[in-house]
Amino acid sequence: MNPDQFSAYLAVTVPMAVALVAEKMNLDEISATENFYCSKVYEALSDESTKAWHYGPMLLYSLFEEEINTGDFTWPEEACI
């Protein structure tokens, strides 16, 4: 994926994941955004080499929720990260 494609992916997917965080965790948009951007999930997602970009917003939310509950998250078994 070239840098422009990766930036476009983040620009579309991250807001959808943040919206899920806000909705499911009953947070305002600013708090949801801050929490997501400070997460290990976002750190991995923003690194193109992890190939986490092929995950959709719902899976990213699930990984984020796992991180909130346990302090870390586990990639799905099909992931080659």
N, C-alpha and C positions, 0 to 999 in steps of 0.2 A: 504494500500500500504506500503510495507516495505521500509526502507531507500534506499536500492540499486535501487529499482524500481523508487522511487521518484527522485533520482539523475539522473537516466537514462532519465526519462521524461524531467527534466529540461535541460539536455544536448542536447536533440533533439529539444524540443519545443521553448526554448528561442532564439536560433539562427534563427529559422524560423520567429518568431515574430519580432526580431530585423531587419531581412532582409526586412520585410514589412514596418517597420518604416522608414528605409533608403530609400526604393523605393518610398513610397507614400508621404513622407515628404521631399524628395530630400535632404537627409543628407548623409554624408559619414558614413562608417560603425562604426568608432570610436564614432562619435557624436551620432549616433542612439543607440549604445550600452550604452553609458553613460546616455543618456536620459531615456532609458527603465529601466536600473538598478536603477535609482534614483526615479522611479515612484511608486505611491501607488499600481498600478497594479502589478508590480513586487514584491513589498513587500507582497501583498496578495498571489500571485502565489508561492512565495518561502516558504510560511507557509503551510505545508501539511494539517493542520487541517481545512483550509478554503475550501478544496476540489476543488479549482480552477483548479487543474491539469486536470480535465476532459474537460476543454475548449481547443479548437484548436487555432493555431496561428492567424487566421483571426479574431476570436472573441476577443482574447487578444489584437490585434491591435486596434479593434474598441473601446474597453474599454480604452486603452491608449490614443487614439485620443480624446475620450470624456473627459478624465482627462486633457489633454493638453488644450482643448477648454474651460472647465468649472472649472477646479481646483479639480474636483472629478469625480467619475464614479459610475454608478449604476449597480448592478448585474442584469443579465437577470432575468425575472420573474420566470423561471423554476429553478433558483438556490435556494438552501436551505442553504445559507451561512449566 
